[in-house]
Amino acid sequence: MTIDGVILFASITIFSLVLFVISLLSYWKYGKLRRLFISIIFFMFFTRSVLLSFGLFYPQVETFTSSVYIWVFDLAILAILYITSLKK
């Protein structure tokens, strides 16, 4: 991976962490369940990005990041996003 790819990947990870913190603060301020679900989604994106970045720097972890676990993680993110969009 080139340095541009690493910088882009790092910026996505940091951006998802910032969005998680902002949405968590919003949940604490307003106490709405929907905002908690959104916080969980952003935290899952952050966790996914961290796991994938471990795969970039540690070759023995690459088999984990390319396995079915990442796909299950994506499915969980989509399911929570769907549930959040249905909540009133």
Backbone hydrogen bonds in HBPLUS format (Angstrom, degrees):
<---DONOR---> <-ACCEPTOR-->    atom                        ^
c    i                          cat <-CA-CA->   ^        H-A-AA   ^      H-
h    n   atom  resd res      DA  || num        DHA   H-A  angle D-A-AA Bond
n    s   type  num  typ     dist DA aas  dist angle  dist       angle   num
A0006-VAL N   A0002-THR O   3.10 MM   4  6.47 152.9  2.17 147.0 154.6     1
A0007-ILE N   A0003-ILE O   2.93 MM   4  6.14 159.2  1.97 147.0 152.5     2
A0008-LEU N   A0004-ASP O   2.94 MM   4  6.09 159.5  1.98 144.7 150.6     3
A0009-PHE N   A0005-GLY O   2.88 MM   4  6.01 158.8  1.93 144.6 150.8     4
A0010-ALA N   A0006-VAL O   2.84 MM   4  6.01 156.6  1.89 148.0 154.5     5
A0011-SER N   A0007-ILE O   2.91 MM   4  6.07 153.1  1.98 145.8 153.2     6
A0012-ILE N   A0008-LEU O   3.03 MM   4  6.28 149.6  2.13 145.6 153.3     7
A0013-THR N   A0009-PHE O   3.08 MM   4  6.33 155.0  2.14 143.7 150.4     8
A0014-ILE N   A0010-ALA O   2.94 MM   4  6.17 163.5  1.97 151.2 155.3     9
A0015-PHE N   A0011-SER O   2.87 MM   4  5.90 157.3  1.92 142.0 149.1    10
A0016-SER N   A0012-ILE O   2.98 MM   4  6.13 156.8  2.03 145.9 151.4    11
A0017-LEU N   A0013-THR O   3.09 MM   4  6.32 147.3  2.20 142.0 151.0    12
A0018-VAL N   A0014-ILE O   2.91 MM   4  6.20 158.0  1.96 152.3 158.1    13
A0019-LEU N   A0015-PHE O   2.95 MM   4  6.18 161.2  1.98 149.2 154.3    14
A0020-PHE N   A0016-SER O   2.98 MM   4  6.08 146.8  2.09 136.1 145.2    15
A0021-VAL N   A0017-LEU O   3.01 MM   4  6.30 161.7  2.04 151.7 155.4    16
A0022-ILE N   A0018-VAL O   2.97 MM   4  6.22 165.0  1.99 153.5 157.6    17
A0023-SER N   A0019-LEU O   2.94 MM   4  6.03 164.4  1.97 147.1 151.6    18
A0024-LEU N   A0020-PHE O   2.88 MM   4  6.00 149.7  1.97 147.3 156.2    19
A0025-LEU N   A0021-VAL O   2.94 MM   4  6.14 158.0  1.99 149.1 154.6    20
A0026-SER N   A0022-ILE O   2.97 MM   4  6.19 148.5  2.07 142.4 151.7    21
A0027-TYR N   A0023-SER O   2.92 MM   4  6.16 147.6  2.02 139.8 148.2    22
A0028-TRP N   A0024-LEU O   2.96 MM   4  6.27 159.0  2.01 148.9 154.2    23
A0029-LYS N   A0025-LEU O   2.97 MM   4  6.16 145.0  2.09 140.7 150.2    24
A0030-TYR N   A0026-SER O   2.93 MM   4  6.07 167.4  1.95 153.3 156.0    25
A0031-GLY N   A0027-TYR O   2.59 MM   4  4.86 145.2  1.71 134.7 145.8    26
A0035-ARG N   A0032-LYS O   3.18 MM   3  5.57 127.5  2.47 104.2 115.9    27
A0036-LEU N   A0033-LEU O   3.03 MM   3  5.06 124.8  2.35  95.6 110.4    28
A0037-PHE N   A0033-LEU O   3.06 MM   4  6.47 155.1  2.12 152.8 158.9    29
A0038-ILE N   A0034-ARG O   3.00 MM   4  6.32 153.7  2.07 146.0 153.5    30
A0039-SER N   A0035-ARG O   2.95 MM   4  6.13 149.3  2.04 137.7 146.0    31
A0040-ILE N   A0036-LEU O   2.93 MM   4  6.25 153.8  1.99 148.3 155.3    32
A0041-ILE N   A0037-PHE O   2.97 MM   4  6.27 153.3  2.04 146.7 153.7    33
A0042-PHE N   A0038-ILE O   3.02 MM   4  6.33 164.2  2.05 152.4 155.3    34
A0043-PHE N   A0039-SER O   2.92 MM   4  6.13 153.3  1.99 148.1 156.1    35
A0044-MET N   A0040-ILE O   2.89 MM   4  6.12 149.7  1.99 145.8 154.0    36
A0045-PHE N   A0041-ILE O   2.96 MM   4  6.29 153.0  2.03 149.4 156.9    37
A0046-PHE N   A0042-PHE O   2.96 MM   4  6.19 155.9  2.01 144.2 150.7    38
A0047-THR N   A0043-PHE O   2.86 MM   4  6.10 162.4  1.89 149.2 153.8    39
A0048-ARG N   A0044-MET O   2.87 MM   4  6.00 158.4  1.92 146.8 152.9    40
A0049-SER N   A0045-PHE O   2.94 MM   4  6.14 157.7  1.99 146.6 152.6    41
A0050-VAL N   A0046-PHE O   2.94 MM   4  6.22 154.9  2.00 150.9 158.0    42
A0051-LEU N   A0047-THR O   2.95 MM   4  6.20 162.0  1.99 150.7 155.4    43
A0052-LEU N   A0048-ARG O   2.94 MM   4  6.18 158.9  1.98 149.7 155.6    44
A0053-SER N   A0049-SER O   2.88 MM   4  6.07 147.2  1.99 142.4 151.7    45
A0054-PHE N   A0050-VAL O   2.98 MM   4  6.27 145.8  2.10 146.4 155.2    46
A0055-GLY N   A0051-LEU O   3.25 MM   4  6.57 145.3  2.38 138.4 147.1    47
A0056-LEU N   A0053-SER O   3.04 MM   3  4.98 132.7  2.27  93.2 106.3    48
A0057-PHE N   A0053-SER O   3.28 MM   4  6.62 149.1  2.38 147.1 153.4    49
A0058-TYR N   A0054-PHE O   2.81 MM   4  5.70 148.3  1.91 155.3 162.8    50
A0061-VAL N   A0058-TYR O   3.02 MM   3  5.60 150.8  2.11 117.7 126.0    51
A0062-GLU N   A0059-PRO O   3.13 MM   3  5.12 143.7  2.27  97.9 108.6    52
A0064-PHE N   A0061-VAL O   2.88 MM   3  5.26 129.0  2.14 107.5 121.5    53
A0065-THR N   A0061-VAL O   3.09 MM   4  6.48 156.2  2.14 152.8 159.9    54
A0066-SER N   A0062-GLU O   2.98 MM   4  6.10 141.5  2.13 147.1 156.2    55
A0067-SER N   A0064-PHE O   3.22 MM   3  5.23 160.9  2.26 103.7 108.5    56
A0072-VAL N   A0068-VAL O   2.92 MM   4  6.23 152.0  2.00 152.0 160.2    57
A0073-PHE N   A0069-TYR O   2.89 MM   4  6.10 151.6  1.97 144.0 152.3    58
A0074-ASP N   A0070-ILE O   2.92 MM   4  6.22 154.5  1.99 146.4 152.5    59
A0075-LEU N   A0071-TRP O   2.95 MM   4  6.19 152.8  2.02 142.5 150.2    60
A0076-ALA N   A0072-VAL O   2.90 MM   4  6.18 152.4  1.97 148.0 155.2    61
A0077-ILE N   A0073-PHE O   2.99 MM   4  6.28 155.3  2.05 148.3 155.0    62
A0078-LEU N   A0074-ASP O   2.97 MM   4  6.23 162.6  2.00 150.4 154.7    63
A0079-ALA N   A0075-LEU O   2.91 MM   4  6.10 152.7  1.98 144.6 152.6    64
A0080-ILE N   A0076-ALA O   2.99 MM   4  6.18 163.0  2.02 151.4 154.9    65
A0081-LEU N   A0077-ILE O   2.96 MM   4  6.11 155.2  2.02 146.8 154.4    66
A0082-TYR N   A0078-LEU O   2.89 MM   4  6.07 150.9  1.98 144.0 151.8    67
A0083-ILE N   A0079-ALA O   2.95 MM   4  6.20 159.9  1.99 148.2 153.4    68
A0084-THR N   A0080-ILE O   2.88 MM   4  6.03 155.6  1.94 146.0 152.9    69
A0085-SER N   A0081-LEU O   3.01 MM   4  6.22 148.3  2.12 141.3 149.4    70
A0086-LEU N   A0082-TYR O   3.17 MM   4  6.44 132.0  2.41 139.8 151.9    71
A0086-LEU N   A0083-ILE O   3.18 MM   3  5.19 135.1  2.39  94.8 107.1    72
A0087-LYS N   A0083-ILE O   3.16 MM   4  6.40 133.8  2.39 143.4 154.8    73
